[in-house]
Structures are given as structure tokens and as C-alpha cells.
Amino acid sequence: MVGSCNGFFRAFDKNSGKLAWVYDTKQDGAPLEFHGNPFVTSDLVIVGSDQRSPSGRAFIYAFERATGKLRWKYPAGSGTMSDILSDGSSIYAVTLADELVCLDIVTGGENWKYSSGVTNDDFLVTSSPALSAGRVFFGGMDGAVAALDAKSGSVIWKRDLGVRVSTSVEILNDSLYVGTIAGRLYRLATSTGAIISEYPLNTVPQGELVVTKDSVLVSLGSQSVICLHSNLKRLRWTKKAVKEWTTARPYLWRDAVLLADHGNLFAFKLSDGSDVWANDFGDVVRGIGSDSDILYVGTLKGTLYAYRR
């Protein structure tokens, strides 16, 4: 499944590269863009789109996986750039109006909505939520992290960090990780929101955090990615791009971290950041998908590669 910034969402056969189906968002108005990760079931593909303008009109879409037929679409204002998450019969996303929405996965009907109350007039990227043990966790532009009951949307606890959340919210065991524009990364207790530890950074963390059993990957602007120990007490390694990291986020594949500097895709060992391999695709690499032995690499000019190491 590949969403692009020219308004098309496409499905390809992963073995042959043959186009299976395509949806053109121009039929819903102006072409929409796709940025967050979709949620895929045995029969549905659910993905958010965005149109970052004051009059923007974008949707969360549910397509039939086999045919691309539109099952439903939810009007999401200017849209969403967050990942789509699921818990049972519900899906969750954060809109560009800084609202956490819970939708019925079958009908697209709205179950509940929670707002930070902040007006996102500059269309800054909002924080992707996280799910764990019947709770959904939301980092708002008001500087607060909230834990809500996944079924009802009622607030269980709220922790004010003082300034806007600038990263996704991620869960590891009983800890929640989140960064703010004050240049700090926090580890909170999922049960209460209490601050367990924090790490001062030299700039604003942004985008999607990547959390593993003992590591946290953090993007610092477009040129640096750092790896911290999951206790947030030790820096493990840093990688700086020659030009800039162009992948939408750090990606994990097997035991490697994947990052692209324009056309060059690099694999670094997660444990210590050492070089594993590199490949030049000749065009700006933006998105990466994978299965057990194949990487799917999308480039800015629209070429999709199936790449086996």
C-alpha cells in the first residue's frame, strides 16, 4: 500500500509490483496527501489524508483491501498526518485540529472525540497516539499528555509538561515516551503519568519515536538521529547525515536501523550504530516498508523498489 502527495493511494502486488488498484482523491475535491501509516486488516485498509489549508477538506478512508472499493470515509477537517491505530472494533487517529478521534472500524461512525483545545492555525504535525491495555495515550499541543479509556474516551489521568508535544507517543512495557519543543524527552508511568526520567536534548525532538526493548530512536531536526537507552539515562549513539535524513522516520528491519540521506539508504546496527550496508537508489528516498526478506523503498519521483539484501 502506497500513499503519495499527488492525491493517489495505490495497492501493488508485493511479489510482481503489478498495480492492484488505485484511488484518486480528486473525486473528493482537491488532491489530498498521505503521510501517516495505515492500519491494515484481512479485508480493510484504513488510512488518513491531509490538506493543510484553512479551507482544507480531507478524510480518513477505509478501502476494501482486495479491490480498493471505498467502504467509508470520515470527514476529518484538514485531515490527519498521524498513524492509524486499532483496538478491537475501534480505530484511533489525531487530526490536524489536535483532536483524538475514535471511530467504529466497520462503519466509520464517530464513537467519541477528545480535543486539546488548541487551534492549529499553522498546520503543525500533530502527535501520533499510542494504545496499551485498554487505554489510548495522547500528546497535545497544549503541552499535556493524557491517558483516556479506549472505549469511552473518559480521561484517566493528565500530565502537563508545560510546552507543546513535538513527537509521537510511544509505549514500552509500563513506560510512555514523549518529546516536547523544550528539547526534552520524557519517560512517564503509563499507570499515573508520573515522570520516571527525562533526557535533555540539544534541539527539538520531532516526528515518530521508535522504541525497542532497550532503545529509543529520536529524530533531532533533519540531520541527526540519536539512540538512547530506554531508561533515558544514557546516549548510545548518534548519526548525522551528510546532507539531511530524508526518510519520514527511522525504520527498523531485522536488527538494523534504516535511514536515507537523499538517494543513499543506510543500515546501522541498532546496538551500537555501526555501519551494516548502504545502497544508492539515485533519487530521494522517503518511505520504507518491509516483510521478512524484502524492503519496499519509495522515492520522491514516484519509483517504488522491491529490494532484497
Contacts in CASP RR format, 6 or more apart in sequence:
PFRMAT RR
TARGET T0000
AUTHOR 0000-0000-0000
METHOD contacts of the structure
MODEL  1
MVGSCNGFFRAFDKNSGKLAWVYDTKQDGAPLEFHGNPFVTSDLVIVGSD
QRSPSGRAFIYAFERATGKLRWKYPAGSGTMSDILSDGSSIYAVTLADEL
VCLDIVTGGENWKYSSGVTNDDFLVTSSPALSAGRVFFGGMDGAVAALDA
KSGSVIWKRDLGVRVSTSVEILNDSLYVGTIAGRLYRLATSTGAIISEYP
LNTVPQGELVVTKDSVLVSLGSQSVICLHSNLKRLRWTKKAVKEWTTARP
YLWRDAVLLADHGNLFAFKLSDGSDVWANDFGDVVRGIGSDSDILYVGTL
KGTLYAYRR
1 9 0 8 1.000
1 10 0 8 1.000
1 11 0 8 1.000
1 12 0 8 1.000
1 38 0 8 1.000
1 40 0 8 1.000
1 45 0 8 1.000
1 47 0 8 1.000
2 9 0 8 1.000
2 10 0 8 1.000
2 11 0 8 1.000
2 12 0 8 1.000
2 298 0 8 1.000
2 304 0 8 1.000
3 9 0 8 1.000
3 10 0 8 1.000
3 34 0 8 1.000
3 47 0 8 1.000
4 10 0 8 1.000
4 33 0 8 1.000
4 34 0 8 1.000
4 302 0 8 1.000
5 33 0 8 1.000
5 34 0 8 1.000
6 31 0 8 1.000
7 24 0 8 1.000
7 25 0 8 1.000
7 26 0 8 1.000
7 31 0 8 1.000
7 32 0 8 1.000
7 33 0 8 1.000
7 34 0 8 1.000
7 49 0 8 1.000
8 22 0 8 1.000
8 23 0 8 1.000
8 24 0 8 1.000
8 25 0 8 1.000
8 31 0 8 1.000
9 22 0 8 1.000
9 23 0 8 1.000
9 25 0 8 1.000
9 34 0 8 1.000
9 47 0 8 1.000
9 49 0 8 1.000
9 61 0 8 1.000
9 63 0 8 1.000
10 19 0 8 1.000
10 20 0 8 1.000
10 21 0 8 1.000
10 22 0 8 1.000
10 23 0 8 1.000
11 19 0 8 1.000
11 20 0 8 1.000
11 21 0 8 1.000
11 22 0 8 1.000
11 45 0 8 1.000
11 63 0 8 1.000
11 65 0 8 1.000
11 68 0 8 1.000
12 18 0 8 1.000
12 19 0 8 1.000
12 20 0 8 1.000
12 304 0 8 1.000
13 19 0 8 1.000
13 20 0 8 1.000
14 291 0 8 1.000
14 294 0 8 1.000
14 296 0 8 1.000
14 306 0 8 1.000
17 304 0 8 1.000
17 306 0 8 1.000
20 68 0 8 1.000
21 63 0 8 1.000
21 67 0 8 1.000
21 68 0 8 1.000
23 61 0 8 1.000
23 63 0 8 1.000
23 68 0 8 1.000
23 70 0 8 1.000
24 31 0 8 1.000
25 31 0 8 1.000
25 32 0 8 1.000
25 49 0 8 1.000
25 59 0 8 1.000
28 57 0 8 1.000
28 59 0 8 1.000
28 73 0 8 1.000
29 57 0 8 1.000
30 51 0 8 1.000
30 56 0 8 1.000
30 57 0 8 1.000
32 49 0 8 1.000
32 50 0 8 1.000
32 51 0 8 1.000
32 58 0 8 1.000
32 59 0 8 1.000
33 49 0 8 1.000
33 50 0 8 1.000
33 51 0 8 1.000
33 52 0 8 1.000
34 47 0 8 1.000
34 48 0 8 1.000
34 49 0 8 1.000
34 50 0 8 1.000
35 50 0 8 1.000
35 81 0 8 1.000
35 125 0 8 1.000
35 248 0 8 1.000
36 47 0 8 1.000
36 48 0 8 1.000
36 80 0 8 1.000
36 81 0 8 1.000
36 82 0 8 1.000
36 83 0 8 1.000
36 84 0 8 1.000
36 128 0 8 1.000
37 83 0 8 1.000
37 84 0 8 1.000
38 45 0 8 1.000
38 46 0 8 1.000
38 47 0 8 1.000
38 48 0 8 1.000
38 84 0 8 1.000
39 45 0 8 1.000
39 46 0 8 1.000
39 47 0 8 1.000
39 83 0 8 1.000
39 84 0 8 1.000
39 85 0 8 1.000
39 86 0 8 1.000
39 91 0 8 1.000
40 46 0 8 1.000
40 65 0 8 1.000
41 65 0 8 1.000
41 86 0 8 1.000
41 105 0 8 1.000
42 65 0 8 1.000
43 64 0 8 1.000
43 65 0 8 1.000
43 66 0 8 1.000
44 62 0 8 1.000
44 63 0 8 1.000
44 64 0 8 1.000
44 65 0 8 1.000
44 71 0 8 1.000
44 105 0 8 1.000
45 62 0 8 1.000
45 63 0 8 1.000
45 64 0 8 1.000
45 65 0 8 1.000
45 68 0 8 1.000
46 60 0 8 1.000
46 61 0 8 1.000
46 62 0 8 1.000
46 63 0 8 1.000
46 84 0 8 1.000
46 86 0 8 1.000
46 91 0 8 1.000
46 105 0 8 1.000
47 60 0 8 1.000
47 61 0 8 1.000
47 63 0 8 1.000
47 84 0 8 1.000
48 58 0 8 1.000
48 59 0 8 1.000
48 60 0 8 1.000
48 61 0 8 1.000
48 76 0 8 1.000
48 79 0 8 1.000
48 80 0 8 1.000
48 84 0 8 1.000
48 93 0 8 1.000
49 58 0 8 1.000
49 59 0 8 1.000
49 60 0 8 1.000
49 61 0 8 1.000
49 76 0 8 1.000
49 79 0 8 1.000
49 80 0 8 1.000
50 58 0 8 1.000
50 78 0 8 1.000
50 79 0 8 1.000
50 80 0 8 1.000
50 81 0 8 1.000
50 96 0 8 1.000
51 57 0 8 1.000
51 58 0 8 1.000
51 78 0 8 1.000
51 79 0 8 1.000
52 78 0 8 1.000
52 96 0 8 1.000
52 123 0 8 1.000
53 78 0 8 1.000
53 123 0 8 1.000
54 121 0 8 1.000
56 77 0 8 1.000
56 78 0 8 1.000
56 79 0 8 1.000
57 75 0 8 1.000
57 77 0 8 1.000
57 78 0 8 1.000
58 75 0 8 1.000
58 76 0 8 1.000
58 77 0 8 1.000
58 78 0 8 1.000
58 79 0 8 1.000
58 80 0 8 1.000
59 73 0 8 1.000
59 74 0 8 1.000
59 75 0 8 1.000
59 76 0 8 1.000
59 79 0 8 1.000
60 73 0 8 1.000
60 74 0 8 1.000
60 76 0 8 1.000
60 79 0 8 1.000
60 80 0 8 1.000
60 84 0 8 1.000
60 91 0 8 1.000
60 93 0 8 1.000
60 101 0 8 1.000
60 103 0 8 1.000
60 108 0 8 1.000
61 70 0 8 1.000
61 72 0 8 1.000
61 73 0 8 1.000
62 70 0 8 1.000
62 71 0 8 1.000
62 72 0 8 1.000
62 73 0 8 1.000
62 105 0 8 1.000
62 108 0 8 1.000
63 69 0 8 1.000
63 70 0 8 1.000
63 71 0 8 1.000
64 70 0 8 1.000
64 71 0 8 1.000
72 107 0 8 1.000
72 108 0 8 1.000
72 109 0 8 1.000
74 101 0 8 1.000
74 103 0 8 1.000
74 108 0 8 1.000
74 109 0 8 1.000
74 110 0 8 1.000
76 93 0 8 1.000
76 95 0 8 1.000
76 96 0 8 1.000
76 101 0 8 1.000
77 95 0 8 1.000
77 96 0 8 1.000
77 97 0 8 1.000
78 95 0 8 1.000
78 96 0 8 1.000
78 97 0 8 1.000
78 123 0 8 1.000
79 95 0 8 1.000
79 96 0 8 1.000
80 93 0 8 1.000
80 94 0 8 1.000
80 95 0 8 1.000
80 96 0 8 1.000
80 126 0 8 1.000
81 96 0 8 1.000
81 125 0 8 1.000
81 126 0 8 1.000
82 93 0 8 1.000
82 94 0 8 1.000
82 95 0 8 1.000
82 126 0 8 1.000
82 127 0 8 1.000
82 128 0 8 1.000
82 129 0 8 1.000
82 168 0 8 1.000
83 93 0 8 1.000
83 128 0 8 1.000
83 168 0 8 1.000
83 208 0 8 1.000
84 91 0 8 1.000
84 92 0 8 1.000
84 93 0 8 1.000
85 91 0 8 1.000
85 92 0 8 1.000
85 93 0 8 1.000
85 128 0 8 1.000
85 129 0 8 1.000
85 130 0 8 1.000
85 131 0 8 1.000
85 136 0 8 1.000
86 92 0 8 1.000
86 105 0 8 1.000
86 131 0 8 1.000
87 131 0 8 1.000
87 134 0 8 1.000
87 136 0 8 1.000
87 150 0 8 1.000
88 105 0 8 1.000
89 104 0 8 1.000
89 105 0 8 1.000
89 106 0 8 1.000
90 102 0 8 1.000
90 103 0 8 1.000
90 104 0 8 1.000
90 105 0 8 1.000
90 111 0 8 1.000
90 150 0 8 1.000
90 151 0 8 1.000
91 102 0 8 1.000
91 103 0 8 1.000
91 105 0 8 1.000
92 100 0 8 1.000
92 101 0 8 1.000
92 102 0 8 1.000
92 103 0 8 1.000
92 129 0 8 1.000
92 131 0 8 1.000
92 136 0 8 1.000
92 150 0 8 1.000
93 100 0 8 1.000
93 101 0 8 1.000
93 103 0 8 1.000
93 129 0 8 1.000
94 100 0 8 1.000
94 101 0 8 1.000
94 126 0 8 1.000
94 127 0 8 1.000
94 128 0 8 1.000
94 129 0 8 1.000
94 138 0 8 1.000
95 101 0 8 1.000
95 126 0 8 1.000
96 120 0 8 1.000
96 123 0 8 1.000
96 126 0 8 1.000
97 115 0 8 1.000
97 119 0 8 1.000
97 120 0 8 1.000
98 115 0 8 1.000
98 116 0 8 1.000
98 117 0 8 1.000
98 118 0 8 1.000
98 120 0 8 1.000
98 126 0 8 1.000
98 140 0 8 1.000
98 141 0 8 1.000
98 142 0 8 1.000
99 113 0 8 1.000
99 114 0 8 1.000
99 115 0 8 1.000
99 116 0 8 1.000
100 113 0 8 1.000
100 114 0 8 1.000
100 115 0 8 1.000
100 129 0 8 1.000
100 136 0 8 1.000
100 138 0 8 1.000
100 148 0 8 1.000
101 110 0 8 1.000
101 112 0 8 1.000
101 113 0 8 1.000
102 110 0 8 1.000
102 111 0 8 1.000
102 112 0 8 1.000
102 113 0 8 1.000
102 136 0 8 1.000
102 150 0 8 1.000
102 153 0 8 1.000
103 109 0 8 1.000
103 110 0 8 1.000
103 111 0 8 1.000
104 110 0 8 1.000
104 111 0 8 1.000
111 151 0 8 1.000
112 152 0 8 1.000
112 153 0 8 1.000
114 138 0 8 1.000
114 146 0 8 1.000
114 148 0 8 1.000
114 153 0 8 1.000
114 155 0 8 1.000
116 138 0 8 1.000
116 139 0 8 1.000
116 140 0 8 1.000
116 141 0 8 1.000
116 142 0 8 1.000
116 143 0 8 1.000
116 144 0 8 1.000
117 142 0 8 1.000
118 140 0 8 1.000
118 141 0 8 1.000
118 142 0 8 1.000
120 126 0 8 1.000
120 141 0 8 1.000
124 141 0 8 1.000
124 164 0 8 1.000
125 206 0 8 1.000
125 207 0 8 1.000
126 140 0 8 1.000
126 141 0 8 1.000
127 138 0 8 1.000
127 139 0 8 1.000
127 140 0 8 1.000
127 165 0 8 1.000
127 166 0 8 1.000
127 167 0 8 1.000
127 168 0 8 1.000
127 169 0 8 1.000
127 178 0 8 1.000
128 168 0 8 1.000
128 169 0 8 1.000
128 208 0 8 1.000
129 136 0 8 1.000
129 137 0 8 1.000
129 138 0 8 1.000
129 139 0 8 1.000
129 168 0 8 1.000
129 169 0 8 1.000
130 136 0 8 1.000
130 137 0 8 1.000
130 168 0 8 1.000
130 169 0 8 1.000
130 170 0 8 1.000
130 171 0 8 1.000
130 176 0 8 1.000
131 137 0 8 1.000
131 150 0 8 1.000
131 171 0 8 1.000
132 171 0 8 1.000
132 190 0 8 1.000
133 190 0 8 1.000
134 149 0 8 1.000
134 150 0 8 1.000
134 151 0 8 1.000
135 147 0 8 1.000
135 148 0 8 1.000
135 149 0 8 1.000
135 150 0 8 1.000
135 156 0 8 1.000
135 190 0 8 1.000
136 147 0 8 1.000
136 148 0 8 1.000
136 150 0 8 1.000
136 153 0 8 1.000
137 145 0 8 1.000
137 146 0 8 1.000
137 147 0 8 1.000
137 148 0 8 1.000
137 169 0 8 1.000
137 171 0 8 1.000
137 176 0 8 1.000
137 190 0 8 1.000
138 145 0 8 1.000
138 146 0 8 1.000
138 148 0 8 1.000
138 169 0 8 1.000
139 145 0 8 1.000
139 146 0 8 1.000
139 165 0 8 1.000
139 169 0 8 1.000
139 178 0 8 1.000
140 146 0 8 1.000
140 164 0 8 1.000
140 165 0 8 1.000
141 164 0 8 1.000
141 165 0 8 1.000
142 164 0 8 1.000
143 160 0 8 1.000
143 161 0 8 1.000
143 162 0 8 1.000
143 163 0 8 1.000
143 164 0 8 1.000
143 165 0 8 1.000
143 180 0 8 1.000
144 158 0 8 1.000
144 159 0 8 1.000
144 160 0 8 1.000
144 161 0 8 1.000
144 162 0 8 1.000
145 158 0 8 1.000
145 159 0 8 1.000
145 161 0 8 1.000
145 165 0 8 1.000
145 169 0 8 1.000
145 176 0 8 1.000
145 178 0 8 1.000
145 188 0 8 1.000
145 193 0 8 1.000
146 155 0 8 1.000
146 157 0 8 1.000
146 158 0 8 1.000
146 159 0 8 1.000
147 155 0 8 1.000
147 156 0 8 1.000
147 157 0 8 1.000
147 158 0 8 1.000
147 190 0 8 1.000
147 193 0 8 1.000
148 154 0 8 1.000
148 155 0 8 1.000
148 156 0 8 1.000
149 156 0 8 1.000
157 192 0 8 1.000
157 193 0 8 1.000
159 188 0 8 1.000
159 193 0 8 1.000
159 194 0 8 1.000
159 195 0 8 1.000
161 178 0 8 1.000
161 179 0 8 1.000
161 180 0 8 1.000
161 182 0 8 1.000
161 184 0 8 1.000
161 186 0 8 1.000
162 180 0 8 1.000
162 182 0 8 1.000
163 180 0 8 1.000
163 181 0 8 1.000
163 182 0 8 1.000
164 180 0 8 1.000
164 181 0 8 1.000
165 178 0 8 1.000
165 179 0 8 1.000
165 180 0 8 1.000
166 179 0 8 1.000
166 180 0 8 1.000
166 181 0 8 1.000
166 183 0 8 1.000
166 204 0 8 1.000
166 205 0 8 1.000
166 206 0 8 1.000
166 207 0 8 1.000
167 177 0 8 1.000
167 178 0 8 1.000
167 179 0 8 1.000
167 185 0 8 1.000
167 205 0 8 1.000
167 206 0 8 1.000
167 207 0 8 1.000
167 208 0 8 1.000
167 209 0 8 1.000
167 218 0 8 1.000
168 178 0 8 1.000
168 207 0 8 1.000
168 208 0 8 1.000
168 209 0 8 1.000
169 176 0 8 1.000
169 177 0 8 1.000
169 178 0 8 1.000
169 209 0 8 1.000
170 176 0 8 1.000
170 177 0 8 1.000
170 178 0 8 1.000
170 209 0 8 1.000
170 210 0 8 1.000
170 211 0 8 1.000
170 216 0 8 1.000
171 177 0 8 1.000
171 190 0 8 1.000
171 211 0 8 1.000
172 211 0 8 1.000
172 212 0 8 1.000
172 213 0 8 1.000
172 230 0 8 1.000
174 189 0 8 1.000
174 190 0 8 1.000
174 191 0 8 1.000
175 187 0 8 1.000
175 188 0 8 1.000
175 189 0 8 1.000
175 190 0 8 1.000
175 196 0 8 1.000
175 230 0 8 1.000
176 187 0 8 1.000
176 188 0 8 1.000
176 189 0 8 1.000
176 190 0 8 1.000
176 193 0 8 1.000
177 185 0 8 1.000
177 186 0 8 1.000
177 187 0 8 1.000
177 188 0 8 1.000
177 209 0 8 1.000
177 211 0 8 1.000
177 216 0 8 1.000
177 232 0 8 1.000
178 185 0 8 1.000
178 186 0 8 1.000
178 188 0 8 1.000
178 209 0 8 1.000
179 185 0 8 1.000
179 186 0 8 1.000
179 205 0 8 1.000
179 209 0 8 1.000
179 218 0 8 1.000
180 186 0 8 1.000
180 205 0 8 1.000
181 204 0 8 1.000
183 200 0 8 1.000
183 201 0 8 1.000
183 202 0 8 1.000
183 203 0 8 1.000
183 204 0 8 1.000
183 205 0 8 1.000
184 198 0 8 1.000
184 199 0 8 1.000
184 200 0 8 1.000
184 201 0 8 1.000
185 198 0 8 1.000
185 199 0 8 1.000
185 201 0 8 1.000
185 205 0 8 1.000
185 216 0 8 1.000
185 218 0 8 1.000
185 228 0 8 1.000
185 232 0 8 1.000
186 195 0 8 1.000
186 197 0 8 1.000
186 198 0 8 1.000
186 232 0 8 1.000
187 195 0 8 1.000
187 196 0 8 1.000
187 197 0 8 1.000
187 198 0 8 1.000
187 230 0 8 1.000
187 231 0 8 1.000
187 232 0 8 1.000
188 194 0 8 1.000
188 195 0 8 1.000
188 196 0 8 1.000
189 196 0 8 1.000
196 232 0 8 1.000
197 231 0 8 1.000
197 232 0 8 1.000
197 233 0 8 1.000
198 232 0 8 1.000
199 228 0 8 1.000
199 232 0 8 1.000
199 233 0 8 1.000
201 218 0 8 1.000
201 220 0 8 1.000
201 226 0 8 1.000
202 220 0 8 1.000
203 220 0 8 1.000
203 221 0 8 1.000
203 224 0 8 1.000
204 220 0 8 1.000
204 221 0 8 1.000
205 218 0 8 1.000
205 219 0 8 1.000
205 220 0 8 1.000
206 219 0 8 1.000
206 220 0 8 1.000
206 221 0 8 1.000
207 219 0 8 1.000
207 249 0 8 1.000
208 219 0 8 1.000
208 248 0 8 1.000
208 249 0 8 1.000
208 250 0 8 1.000
209 216 0 8 1.000
209 217 0 8 1.000
209 218 0 8 1.000
210 216 0 8 1.000
210 217 0 8 1.000
210 249 0 8 1.000
210 250 0 8 1.000
210 251 0 8 1.000
210 252 0 8 1.000
210 257 0 8 1.000
211 217 0 8 1.000
211 230 0 8 1.000
212 230 0 8 1.000
212 252 0 8 1.000
212 270 0 8 1.000
213 230 0 8 1.000
214 229 0 8 1.000
214 230 0 8 1.000
215 227 0 8 1.000
215 228 0 8 1.000
215 229 0 8 1.000
215 230 0 8 1.000
215 236 0 8 1.000
215 270 0 8 1.000
216 227 0 8 1.000
216 228 0 8 1.000
216 229 0 8 1.000
216 230 0 8 1.000
216 232 0 8 1.000
217 225 0 8 1.000
217 226 0 8 1.000
217 227 0 8 1.000
217 250 0 8 1.000
217 257 0 8 1.000
218 225 0 8 1.000
218 226 0 8 1.000
218 227 0 8 1.000
218 228 0 8 1.000
219 225 0 8 1.000
219 245 0 8 1.000
219 249 0 8 1.000
219 250 0 8 1.000
220 226 0 8 1.000
222 241 0 8 1.000
222 244 0 8 1.000
222 245 0 8 1.000
222 246 0 8 1.000
223 240 0 8 1.000
223 241 0 8 1.000
223 244 0 8 1.000
223 245 0 8 1.000
224 238 0 8 1.000
224 239 0 8 1.000
224 240 0 8 1.000
224 241 0 8 1.000
224 245 0 8 1.000
225 238 0 8 1.000
225 239 0 8 1.000
225 245 0 8 1.000
225 250 0 8 1.000
225 257 0 8 1.000
225 259 0 8 1.000
226 235 0 8 1.000
226 236 0 8 1.000
226 237 0 8 1.000
226 238 0 8 1.000
226 239 0 8 1.000
227 235 0 8 1.000
227 236 0 8 1.000
227 237 0 8 1.000
227 238 0 8 1.000
227 257 0 8 1.000
227 270 0 8 1.000
227 273 0 8 1.000
228 234 0 8 1.000
228 235 0 8 1.000
228 236 0 8 1.000
229 235 0 8 1.000
229 236 0 8 1.000
236 271 0 8 1.000
236 272 0 8 1.000
236 273 0 8 1.000
237 268 0 8 1.000
237 272 0 8 1.000
237 273 0 8 1.000
239 257 0 8 1.000
239 259 0 8 1.000
239 268 0 8 1.000
239 273 0 8 1.000
241 259 0 8 1.000
241 261 0 8 1.000
242 261 0 8 1.000
243 261 0 8 1.000
243 262 0 8 1.000
244 261 0 8 1.000
244 262 0 8 1.000
245 259 0 8 1.000
245 260 0 8 1.000
245 261 0 8 1.000
246 260 0 8 1.000
246 261 0 8 1.000
246 262 0 8 1.000
246 263 0 8 1.000
246 284 0 8 1.000
246 285 0 8 1.000
246 286 0 8 1.000
246 300 0 8 1.000
247 258 0 8 1.000
247 259 0 8 1.000
247 260 0 8 1.000
247 285 0 8 1.000
247 286 0 8 1.000
247 287 0 8 1.000
247 288 0 8 1.000
248 286 0 8 1.000
248 287 0 8 1.000
250 257 0 8 1.000
250 258 0 8 1.000
250 259 0 8 1.000
251 257 0 8 1.000
251 258 0 8 1.000
251 259 0 8 1.000
251 287 0 8 1.000
251 288 0 8 1.000
251 289 0 8 1.000
251 290 0 8 1.000
252 258 0 8 1.000
252 270 0 8 1.000
253 267 0 8 1.000
253 288 0 8 1.000
253 290 0 8 1.000
253 295 0 8 1.000
255 269 0 8 1.000
255 270 0 8 1.000
255 271 0 8 1.000
256 267 0 8 1.000
256 268 0 8 1.000
256 269 0 8 1.000
256 270 0 8 1.000
256 276 0 8 1.000
257 267 0 8 1.000
257 268 0 8 1.000
257 269 0 8 1.000
257 270 0 8 1.000
257 273 0 8 1.000
258 265 0 8 1.000
258 266 0 8 1.000
258 267 0 8 1.000
258 288 0 8 1.000
258 295 0 8 1.000
259 265 0 8 1.000
259 266 0 8 1.000
259 268 0 8 1.000
260 266 0 8 1.000
260 281 0 8 1.000
260 284 0 8 1.000
260 285 0 8 1.000
260 286 0 8 1.000
260 288 0 8 1.000
262 284 0 8 1.000
262 285 0 8 1.000
263 280 0 8 1.000
263 281 0 8 1.000
263 282 0 8 1.000
263 283 0 8 1.000
263 284 0 8 1.000
263 285 0 8 1.000
263 299 0 8 1.000
264 278 0 8 1.000
264 279 0 8 1.000
264 280 0 8 1.000
264 281 0 8 1.000
264 285 0 8 1.000
265 278 0 8 1.000
265 279 0 8 1.000
265 280 0 8 1.000
265 281 0 8 1.000
265 285 0 8 1.000
265 288 0 8 1.000
265 297 0 8 1.000
266 275 0 8 1.000
266 277 0 8 1.000
266 278 0 8 1.000
267 275 0 8 1.000
267 276 0 8 1.000
267 277 0 8 1.000
267 278 0 8 1.000
267 309 0 8 1.000
268 274 0 8 1.000
268 275 0 8 1.000
268 276 0 8 1.000
269 275 0 8 1.000
269 276 0 8 1.000
277 309 0 8 1.000
279 307 0 8 1.000
281 297 0 8 1.000
281 299 0 8 1.000
281 305 0 8 1.000
282 299 0 8 1.000
283 299 0 8 1.000
283 300 0 8 1.000
283 301 0 8 1.000
283 302 0 8 1.000
283 303 0 8 1.000
284 299 0 8 1.000
284 300 0 8 1.000
284 301 0 8 1.000
285 297 0 8 1.000
285 298 0 8 1.000
285 299 0 8 1.000
285 300 0 8 1.000
286 298 0 8 1.000
286 299 0 8 1.000
286 300 0 8 1.000
287 297 0 8 1.000
287 298 0 8 1.000
288 295 0 8 1.000
288 296 0 8 1.000
288 297 0 8 1.000
288 298 0 8 1.000
289 295 0 8 1.000
289 296 0 8 1.000
289 297 0 8 1.000
290 296 0 8 1.000
293 308 0 8 1.000
294 306 0 8 1.000
294 307 0 8 1.000
294 308 0 8 1.000
295 305 0 8 1.000
295 306 0 8 1.000
295 307 0 8 1.000
295 308 0 8 1.000
295 309 0 8 1.000
296 304 0 8 1.000
296 305 0 8 1.000
296 306 0 8 1.000
296 307 0 8 1.000
297 304 0 8 1.000
297 305 0 8 1.000
297 307 0 8 1.000
298 304 0 8 1.000
298 305 0 8 1.000
299 305 0 8 1.000
END
